[in-house]
Amino acid sequence: MTTEQDRTKTPEAEREIPETSATRRTQATRRGLGDPGTRGRTTIADGVVEKIAGMAARDVVGVNAMGSGISRTFGAVRDRVPGGTKSVARGVKAEVGEVQTALDLEIVVDYGVSIIDVARAVRENVVDAVERMTGLEVVEVNIAVSDVKLPEEEEEEPEPRIQ
């Protein structure tokens, strides 16, 4: 029977260590290859960050729409075209570097909400979502409030051209 003392006296080479992913990683690191998760490079396109930020901004209560009036009008037309897709990145511009990103958002808020509170909530939600999903550091989120949606205003819908 082997005692605790006997095990500690056993030379390292004689010990049987079961091979696990951790031991393989350690062996690979000793060979100079580094952790497998760090081999290679990941790039994230501006459009990916724009979509994440757009979705996160739209989730905030008080944000009625994204983008300027013209982009929303064109977007509404594009949304109605068969096969057209809804642009979740409308009203978002991202500049993505290797480890950081900066964002510009254009939003429309609902009448009666505190614009300062909505802007703060949008910043917090966008920063959290982008950093969590991409690993990029968000250095700034600039927000331009381009309009206020009044309760009696109808949604901007283009008139159909064909009757």
VOVO-72473 format. One line per 10 residues: number of its first residue (from 0); their letters; for each residue z, y, x of N, C-alpha, C. Coordinates in steps of 0.1 Angstrom, whole numbers. Layout:
REM VOVO-72473
NUM	A	Z,Y,X,Z,Y,X,Z,Y,X | ...
END
This chain:
REM VOVO-72473
0	MTTEQDRTKT	0,-12,8,0,0,0,0,12,9 | -8,22,5,-9,34,13,1,45,7 | 8,51,16,18,61,11,11,75,13 | 18,85,8,13,98,10,12,102,24 | 21,98,33,21,101,47,9,94,53 | 6,82,49,-6,75,55,-19,82,52 | -20,87,40,-32,94,36,-34,107,44 | -23,114,47,-25,126,54,-28,123,69 | -25,112,74,-28,108,88,-42,103,89 | -48,99,78,-61,93,79,-71,103,84
10	PEAEREIPET	-79,100,94,-89,110,100,-98,114,89 | -103,126,90,-112,132,80,-125,123,78 | -130,118,89,-143,110,88,-141,97,80 | -129,92,80,-126,79,73,-123,81,58 | -120,93,54,-117,95,40,-129,94,32 | -128,88,20,-140,87,11,-139,98,1 | -148,107,2,-148,118,-8,-159,116,-17 | -156,115,-30,-167,113,-40,-177,125,-40 | -190,122,-41,-199,133,-40,-200,140,-54 | -198,153,-54,-199,160,-67,-209,172,-64
20	SATRRTQATR	-212,179,-74,-221,191,-73,-214,201,-63 | -201,202,-63,-193,211,-55,-195,207,-40 | -194,194,-37,-195,189,-24,-209,191,-19 | -219,189,-27,-233,191,-24,-236,205,-21 | -230,214,-29,-231,229,-26,-225,232,-13 | -213,227,-10,-207,230,3,-215,225,14 | -221,213,13,-229,207,24,-242,216,25 | -248,220,14,-259,229,15,-256,242,22 | -244,248,19,-240,260,25,-238,258,39 | -232,247,44,-231,244,58,-244,244,65
30	RGLGDPGTRG	-254,239,59,-268,238,65,-274,252,65 | -268,262,60,-273,275,60,-282,279,49 | -283,271,39,-292,274,27,-285,283,17 | -272,283,17,-265,291,7,-264,284,-6 | -257,291,-16,-255,285,-29,-269,284,-36 | -272,273,-42,-285,272,-49,-287,283,-59 | -277,288,-66,-279,298,-76,-283,311,-70 | -282,313,-57,-286,326,-50,-299,325,-43 | -306,313,-43,-319,312,-36,-330,317,-45 | -337,326,-40,-348,332,-48,-344,346,-54
40	RTTIADGVVE	-353,351,-62,-351,365,-67,-354,365,-82 | -347,372,-89,-349,374,-103,-353,389,-106 | -364,391,-113,-368,405,-116,-367,406,-132 | -363,417,-136,-363,419,-151,-372,431,-154 | -381,429,-163,-390,440,-167,-384,451,-175 | -389,463,-174,-384,474,-182,-384,471,-196 | -394,464,-201,-395,461,-216,-384,452,-220 | -379,443,-212,-368,434,-215,-356,442,-218 | -353,451,-209,-341,460,-210,-342,469,-222 | -354,474,-224,-357,483,-236,-354,475,-249
50	KIAGMAARDV	-358,463,-250,-356,455,-262,-341,453,-264 | -334,449,-254,-319,446,-255,-312,459,-259 | -316,470,-253,-309,483,-256,-313,487,-270 | -325,485,-275,-329,489,-288,-322,481,-299 | -320,468,-297,-313,460,-306,-298,464,-306 | -292,467,-295,-278,471,-294,-276,484,-301 | -285,493,-299,-284,507,-305,-285,506,-321 | -294,497,-325,-296,496,-340,-283,489,-347 | -275,482,-339,-264,475,-345,-252,485,-348 | -253,497,-343,-242,507,-345,-243,514,-358
60	VGVNAMGSGI	-232,514,-365,-232,521,-379,-234,535,-377 | -243,541,-385,-246,555,-384,-260,558,-378 | -266,547,-371,-279,548,-365,-289,544,-376 | -297,554,-381,-306,551,-392,-319,545,-386 | -324,551,-375,-337,546,-370,-337,550,-355 | -348,545,-348,-350,548,-334,-363,555,-333 | -364,564,-324,-377,571,-320,-379,584,-328 | -390,591,-324,-393,603,-331,-400,601,-344 | -402,611,-352,-409,610,-364,-423,604,-363 | -430,608,-353,-444,603,-351,-444,588,-347
70	SRTFGAVRDR	-435,584,-338,-434,570,-334,-430,561,-345 | -421,567,-354,-416,559,-365,-427,557,-376 | -435,567,-377,-447,567,-387,-457,556,-382 | -461,557,-369,-470,548,-363,-464,534,-364 | -451,533,-361,-445,520,-362,-445,514,-376 | -443,522,-386,-443,517,-400,-457,512,-403 | -467,519,-398,-481,514,-401,-483,501,-393 | -479,500,-381,-481,488,-373,-473,476,-379 | -461,479,-384,-453,468,-390,-461,462,-403 | -469,470,-409,-476,465,-421,-489,457,-418
80	VPGGTKSVAR	-494,459,-406,-506,452,-403,-503,437,-401 | -511,429,-408,-509,414,-406,-510,410,-392 | -499,403,-387,-498,399,-374,-492,409,-365 | -489,421,-370,-482,431,-362,-467,427,-361 | -461,432,-350,-447,429,-348,-439,441,-348 | -427,440,-352,-418,452,-353,-414,455,-339 | -415,468,-335,-411,472,-321,-397,475,-320 | -389,466,-315,-375,468,-313,-372,478,-302 | -382,480,-293,-380,489,-282,-384,504,-285 | -388,506,-298,-392,520,-302,-380,529,-300
90	GVKAEVGEVQ	-383,540,-293,-373,550,-291,-364,547,-278 | -368,538,-270,-360,534,-258,-370,535,-246 | -365,541,-236,-372,541,-223,-362,537,-212 | -366,527,-204,-357,521,-194,-364,523,-180 | -356,526,-170,-361,526,-156,-352,515,-150 | -358,504,-145,-351,493,-140,-353,492,-125 | -342,492,-117,-343,490,-103,-339,475,-100 | -335,473,-87,-331,459,-83,-318,456,-89 | -308,465,-89,-295,462,-94,-290,472,-105 | -297,482,-107,-293,492,-117,-304,496,-127
100	TALDLEIVVD	-300,502,-138,-309,507,-148,-304,519,-154 | -313,528,-158,-310,540,-166,-318,540,-178 | -312,545,-189,-319,544,-202,-319,557,-209 | -330,560,-216,-331,572,-225,-334,566,-239 | -326,571,-249,-327,566,-263,-329,578,-272 | -338,577,-281,-340,587,-292,-336,581,-305 | -326,587,-312,-321,581,-324,-322,591,-336 | -321,585,-348,-320,593,-360,-307,588,-366 | -298,597,-369,-285,594,-375,-284,596,-390 | -275,589,-396,-273,592,-411,-266,605,-412
110	YGVSIIDVAR	-269,612,-423,-262,624,-426,-247,621,-429 | -238,629,-424,-224,628,-427,-216,621,-416 | -223,614,-407,-215,607,-396,-213,617,-385 | -203,614,-377,-201,622,-365,-211,618,-354 | -219,627,-350,-230,624,-340,-223,621,-327 | -213,627,-324,-206,624,-311,-200,610,-311 | -194,606,-322,-189,592,-323,-200,582,-323 | -211,585,-330,-222,575,-330,-228,574,-316 | -230,585,-309,-235,585,-296,-226,577,-287 | -213,579,-288,-204,572,-279,-205,557,-282
120	AVRENVVDAV	-205,553,-295,-206,539,-299,-219,533,-294 | -230,540,-295,-243,535,-290,-242,533,-275 | -237,543,-268,-236,541,-253,-228,528,-250 | -216,527,-256,-208,515,-253,-215,502,-257 | -221,501,-268,-228,489,-272,-240,486,-263 | -247,496,-260,-259,494,-251,-255,490,-237 | -245,497,-231,-240,493,-218,-235,479,-218 | -227,475,-228,-222,462,-228,-233,451,-229 | -242,453,-238,-253,443,-241,-262,442,-228 | -266,453,-223,-275,452,-211,-268,446,-199
130	ERMTGLEVVE	-256,451,-196,-249,445,-184,-246,430,-186 | -242,426,-198,-238,412,-201,-251,403,-200 | -262,408,-205,-274,399,-206,-282,400,-193 | -282,411,-186,-291,412,-174,-283,411,-161 | -271,415,-161,-263,416,-148,-266,429,-141 | -275,438,-147,-278,451,-141,-266,460,-144 | -264,470,-135,-254,480,-137,-261,492,-144 | -256,496,-156,-262,507,-163,-256,519,-158 | -264,528,-152,-258,540,-146,-258,552,-155 | -267,552,-165,-266,562,-175,-274,558,-188
140	VNIAVSDVKL	-269,564,-199,-275,562,-212,-276,576,-218 | -288,582,-217,-291,595,-223,-295,593,-237 | -289,601,-246,-292,599,-261,-297,613,-266 | -309,613,-272,-314,624,-279,-314,621,-294 | -307,630,-302,-307,628,-316,-319,637,-321 | -329,630,-326,-341,637,-330,-342,641,-345 | -333,635,-353,-333,638,-367,-320,633,-374 | -318,638,-386,-307,634,-395,-313,629,-408 | -310,617,-412,-315,611,-424,-306,616,-435 | -312,624,-444,-305,629,-456,-305,618,-467
150	PEEEEEEPEP	-295,618,-475,-294,608,-486,-306,608,-495 | -311,620,-499,-322,621,-509,-336,619,-503 | -337,618,-489,-350,616,-483,-354,602,-485 | -367,600,-489,-372,587,-490,-377,582,-476 | -377,569,-474,-382,564,-462,-396,568,-460 | -400,572,-447,-413,576,-444,-422,564,-445 | -430,563,-455,-440,552,-456,-453,558,-458 | -463,554,-450,-476,560,-452,-483,555,-465 | -491,564,-470,-498,560,-482,-509,551,-479 | -510,541,-488,-521,531,-485,-535,538,-486
160	RIQ	-544,535,-478,-557,541,-478,-566,534,-488 | -564,522,-491,-572,515,-500,-565,513,-513 | -572,517,-524,-565,516,-537,-569,504,-545
END
